[in-house]
Amino acid sequence: MPSWVPPRPSGWPTVLSNGVVHNAVELAGSMRQHTRGPTQLDIDLAVSKTETYRAALHELDDWEPFLLGESKLPGPRANLELLHVVADEGRREQFQSWLAMDRKHAATNTPGEFLVACGAVGLGHLAAQGQHHLLEELRRHASDPRWRVREGVAMGLQRLGARDMPKLLKVMRDWSTGNWLERRAVVAALCEPALLGNEAAARAVVEILDQITASLAEAPDRHLEDFRTLRQALAYGWSVAVVATPDTGKLLLEEWLNSADPDIAWMARENLKKNRLKQMDAAWVAGLSRA
């Protein structure tokens, strides 16, 4: 999936603990419009671009003019390669300064919004380095009205998960009882295949999704945009978790398919449309789809 399109976080490039090369591999794949994987040339080009940005930032005292000029905003795709380099190389003071920019100074789909998103991923990077006190600050930005900023929060949290998944799970359990957009950040951060290779972690994620899904039934106003944003995240997130732990995930998703709550039932049906589930167990998906 191309980077910086309307949010479906499971398709965003994976943030892995080994840094630039892995990011570049994923970014190369995201830049292609074909169904096949990235070629070695794609990977080499992405690595080269990433290192070019890194070298450029090392030569600059003031990064902002460069970042604004290279943001690729306005437009459908922002510069995700540069964003990751900024998160790797930036300082806490920079990240917090950018995160303080409101919509008046950094509106949606403008270069200013790119700076704010960089700040969100950057705080996550620092949290992954052990500055866990910054997570509470990052949480406030999970409710930002700008979707790219919210995606930055999720990507920052994934950096923490790549370094310390037990810590991320502990934090996400706390966030999972927050407002609708905080819960949506939990789904976006955790429903990432690269974080779910461990069976215990995958089961923990399914348990958190189950709790969040149950909370939908308590919603007094289903027309709120924040509620619908969470519902949309769950509509793909369950499929990621089920593939990671089929024995547990399939049973729980089946239960939600039979829910009397229309939003929960819709969410469950939407997951059945995801190719990852069909590839995992086509007969199971077909049987549930006919029911």
C-alpha positions as CSV (number, residue, x, y, z in Angstrom):
1,M,0.0,0.0,0.0
2,P,1.4,3.5,-0.8
3,S,2.6,5.6,2.1
4,W,0.5,8.5,3.5
5,V,-2.8,7.6,2.0
6,P,-6.1,7.7,4.1
7,P,-5.3,5.6,7.1
8,R,-5.2,1.8,7.1
9,P,-2.2,1.2,9.3
10,S,-1.7,-2.5,8.7
11,G,-0.5,-1.5,5.2
12,W,2.0,1.1,6.5
13,P,5.7,0.2,6.3
14,T,6.8,-1.9,9.2
15,V,9.1,-0.3,11.8
16,L,11.6,-2.9,12.8
17,S,14.3,-2.8,15.4
18,N,17.2,-3.1,13.1
19,G,16.5,0.3,11.6
20,V,17.3,1.7,8.2
21,V,17.7,-1.3,6.0
22,H,14.5,-3.0,7.2
23,N,12.6,0.3,6.9
24,A,14.0,0.7,3.4
25,V,12.9,-2.7,2.3
26,E,9.4,-2.0,3.4
27,L,9.4,1.4,2.0
28,A,10.6,0.1,-1.4
29,G,7.6,-2.3,-1.4
30,S,5.2,0.5,-0.5
31,M,6.5,2.7,-3.3
32,R,5.6,0.1,-6.0
33,Q,2.2,-0.1,-7.5
34,H,2.5,-3.8,-8.4
35,T,1.5,-6.8,-6.4
36,R,4.9,-8.5,-6.5
37,G,7.5,-7.7,-3.9
38,P,10.3,-5.1,-4.1
39,T,13.3,-5.9,-6.3
40,Q,16.8,-5.5,-5.2
41,L,17.0,-2.3,-7.2
42,D,13.9,-0.9,-5.3
43,I,15.7,-1.7,-2.0
44,D,19.0,-0.2,-3.1
45,L,17.2,3.0,-4.2
46,A,15.3,3.3,-0.9
47,V,18.5,2.7,1.1
48,S,20.3,5.3,-1.0
49,K,17.5,7.9,-0.5
50,T,17.4,7.3,3.2
51,E,21.1,7.7,3.6
52,T,21.1,10.8,1.4
53,Y,18.5,12.4,3.8
54,R,20.5,11.3,6.8
55,A,23.6,13.0,5.4
56,A,21.7,16.1,4.5
57,L,20.3,16.5,8.0
58,H,23.8,16.1,9.5
59,E,25.0,19.1,7.5
60,L,22.1,21.4,8.6
61,D,21.7,23.5,11.7
62,D,18.1,24.3,11.0
63,W,16.1,21.3,9.7
64,E,12.7,22.9,9.2
65,P,13.1,24.6,5.8
66,F,14.5,21.3,4.4
67,L,11.8,19.2,5.9
68,L,9.0,21.5,4.7
69,G,10.5,21.6,1.2
70,E,10.9,17.8,1.0
71,S,7.6,16.8,2.8
72,K,5.8,16.1,-0.5
73,L,2.7,17.8,0.9
74,P,0.2,18.9,-0.2
75,G,-0.3,15.7,-2.0
76,P,-1.5,12.1,-1.6
77,R,1.8,10.8,-0.3
78,A,4.2,12.4,2.1
79,N,7.9,11.6,2.4
80,L,7.9,8.6,4.7
81,E,11.5,7.9,4.1
82,L,12.5,11.3,5.4
83,L,10.1,11.0,8.3
84,H,11.8,7.9,9.6
85,V,15.3,9.5,9.3
86,V,14.0,12.5,11.2
87,A,12.7,10.2,14.0
88,D,16.0,8.4,14.1
89,E,18.2,11.6,14.2
90,G,16.1,14.3,15.9
91,R,16.1,15.6,19.4
92,R,13.3,15.7,22.0
93,E,13.1,19.5,21.9
94,Q,12.5,19.4,18.1
95,F,9.8,16.8,18.4
96,Q,7.9,18.6,21.1
97,S,8.2,21.9,19.3
98,W,6.6,20.4,16.2
99,L,3.9,18.6,18.2
100,A,2.9,22.0,19.7
101,M,1.9,23.2,16.2
102,D,-1.9,23.4,16.0
103,R,-4.1,23.2,12.9
104,K,-3.9,26.9,12.3
105,H,-0.1,26.6,11.8
106,A,0.0,23.0,10.5
107,A,-3.2,22.2,8.7
108,T,-4.0,18.8,7.2
109,N,-2.2,18.0,4.0
110,T,0.3,20.8,4.4
111,P,4.1,20.7,5.0
112,G,3.5,21.8,8.6
113,E,1.5,18.6,9.2
114,F,4.6,16.7,8.2
115,L,6.6,18.3,11.0
116,V,3.9,17.3,13.5
117,A,3.9,13.7,12.3
118,C,7.7,13.6,12.5
119,G,7.4,14.7,16.1
120,A,5.0,11.9,16.9
121,V,7.2,9.2,15.5
122,G,10.2,10.8,17.1
123,L,8.6,10.7,20.6
124,G,7.9,7.0,20.0
125,H,11.5,6.5,19.0
126,L,12.7,8.1,22.2
127,A,10.3,6.0,24.2
128,A,11.7,2.9,22.6
129,Q,15.2,4.1,23.7
130,G,13.9,4.0,27.3
131,Q,12.3,7.5,27.8
132,H,9.0,5.9,28.8
133,H,7.8,9.1,30.5
134,L,7.2,10.5,27.0
135,L,4.4,8.0,26.4
136,E,1.9,10.0,28.3
137,E,2.7,13.0,26.1
138,L,2.4,10.8,23.0
139,R,-1.0,9.6,24.2
140,R,-2.4,13.1,24.0
141,H,-1.6,13.2,20.3
142,A,-3.5,10.0,19.6
143,S,-6.6,12.2,19.6
144,D,-5.3,14.7,17.1
145,P,-7.8,15.6,14.4
146,R,-5.1,15.3,11.7
147,W,-5.0,11.7,10.6
148,R,-1.3,11.8,9.6
149,V,-0.5,12.8,13.2
150,R,-2.5,9.9,14.5
151,E,-0.6,7.6,12.2
152,G,2.6,9.0,13.5
153,V,1.6,8.1,17.0
154,A,0.9,4.5,15.9
155,M,4.2,4.3,14.1
156,G,6.0,5.6,17.1
157,L,4.4,3.0,19.3
158,Q,5.4,0.3,16.9
159,R,9.0,1.4,17.4
160,L,8.6,0.7,21.1
161,G,7.0,-2.7,20.3
162,A,10.0,-3.6,18.1
163,R,12.3,-2.9,21.0
164,D,10.2,-4.0,24.0
165,M,6.9,-5.7,23.2
166,P,5.9,-6.5,26.8
167,K,6.2,-2.8,27.6
168,L,4.1,-1.8,24.6
169,L,1.4,-4.3,25.6
170,K,1.3,-2.9,29.2
171,V,0.9,0.6,27.9
172,M,-1.7,-0.4,25.3
173,R,-3.8,-2.1,28.0
174,D,-4.0,1.2,29.7
175,W,-4.8,3.1,26.6
176,S,-7.5,0.6,25.6
177,T,-9.8,2.1,28.2
178,G,-9.3,5.6,26.9
179,N,-11.4,7.6,24.4
180,W,-12.3,6.2,21.0
181,L,-9.2,7.6,19.2
182,E,-6.9,6.4,22.0
183,R,-8.4,2.9,21.5
184,R,-8.0,3.3,17.8
185,A,-4.3,4.0,18.4
186,V,-4.0,0.8,20.3
187,V,-5.5,-1.2,17.3
188,A,-3.3,0.6,14.8
189,A,-0.1,0.1,16.8
190,L,-0.6,-3.6,17.7
191,C,-2.1,-4.9,14.5
192,E,1.2,-5.0,12.7
193,P,2.5,-8.5,11.6
194,A,6.1,-7.7,12.4
195,L,5.1,-7.3,16.1
196,L,3.1,-10.5,16.3
197,G,5.7,-13.2,15.6
198,N,5.6,-14.3,19.2
199,E,2.6,-16.5,20.1
200,A,2.2,-15.0,23.5
201,A,2.3,-11.5,22.2
202,A,-0.2,-12.3,19.5
203,R,-2.6,-13.8,22.1
204,A,-2.2,-10.7,24.3
205,V,-3.1,-8.5,21.3
206,V,-6.2,-10.6,20.6
207,E,-7.3,-10.2,24.2
208,I,-6.9,-6.4,23.9
209,L,-8.9,-6.4,20.6
210,D,-11.6,-8.4,22.3
211,Q,-11.9,-5.9,25.1
212,I,-12.0,-2.9,22.7
213,T,-14.6,-4.6,20.5
214,A,-16.8,-5.3,23.5
215,S,-16.7,-1.6,24.3
216,L,-18.3,-0.7,21.0
217,A,-21.6,-1.9,22.4
218,E,-21.5,0.8,25.0
219,A,-21.3,3.6,22.5
220,P,-24.2,6.1,23.0
221,D,-23.7,7.9,19.7
222,R,-22.7,5.7,16.8
223,H,-22.5,8.7,14.4
224,L,-19.5,10.3,16.1
225,E,-16.5,10.4,13.7
226,D,-14.1,9.2,16.4
227,F,-16.3,6.1,17.0
228,R,-16.4,5.3,13.3
229,T,-12.7,5.8,13.0
230,L,-12.2,3.1,15.7
231,R,-14.7,0.8,14.1
232,Q,-12.8,1.1,10.8
233,A,-9.5,0.2,12.5
234,L,-11.0,-2.9,14.0
235,A,-12.4,-3.8,10.6
236,Y,-8.9,-4.7,9.4
237,G,-7.1,-5.2,12.8
238,W,-8.8,-8.4,13.7
239,S,-7.6,-10.1,10.5
240,V,-4.0,-9.3,11.3
241,A,-4.3,-10.7,14.8
242,V,-6.2,-13.8,13.7
243,V,-3.5,-14.7,11.2
244,A,-0.9,-14.4,14.0
245,T,-2.8,-16.7,16.4
246,P,-5.4,-18.6,14.4
247,D,-6.5,-21.0,17.2
248,T,-7.5,-18.3,19.5
249,G,-8.4,-15.6,17.0
250,K,-10.7,-17.5,14.8
251,L,-12.9,-18.5,17.7
252,L,-13.3,-15.0,19.0
253,L,-13.9,-13.5,15.6
254,E,-16.6,-16.1,15.0
255,E,-18.3,-15.0,18.2
256,W,-18.3,-11.4,17.1
257,L,-19.8,-12.4,13.7
258,N,-22.9,-13.5,15.7
259,S,-23.2,-10.3,17.7
260,A,-26.5,-8.6,17.8
261,D,-24.8,-5.3,17.7
262,P,-24.9,-4.0,14.1
263,D,-21.5,-2.2,14.3
264,I,-19.7,-5.1,15.8
265,A,-21.2,-7.6,13.3
266,W,-20.3,-5.3,10.4
267,M,-16.7,-5.0,11.7
268,A,-16.4,-8.8,11.9
269,R,-17.8,-9.3,8.4
270,E,-15.3,-6.7,7.0
271,N,-12.4,-8.7,8.3
272,L,-13.6,-11.7,6.4
273,K,-13.0,-9.8,3.2
274,K,-9.3,-9.4,3.9
275,N,-7.0,-11.5,1.7
276,R,-4.8,-12.4,4.6
277,L,-7.6,-14.4,6.1
278,K,-8.5,-16.1,2.8
279,Q,-4.9,-17.1,2.4
280,M,-4.7,-18.4,5.9
281,D,-7.9,-20.6,5.7
282,A,-10.0,-20.1,2.6
283,A,-12.6,-22.8,3.6
284,W,-13.1,-21.2,7.0
285,V,-13.7,-17.8,5.5
286,A,-16.0,-19.2,2.8
287,G,-18.1,-21.0,5.4
288,L,-18.5,-18.0,7.6
289,S,-19.3,-15.7,4.6
290,R,-22.2,-18.0,3.5
291,A,-23.6,-18.1,7.0
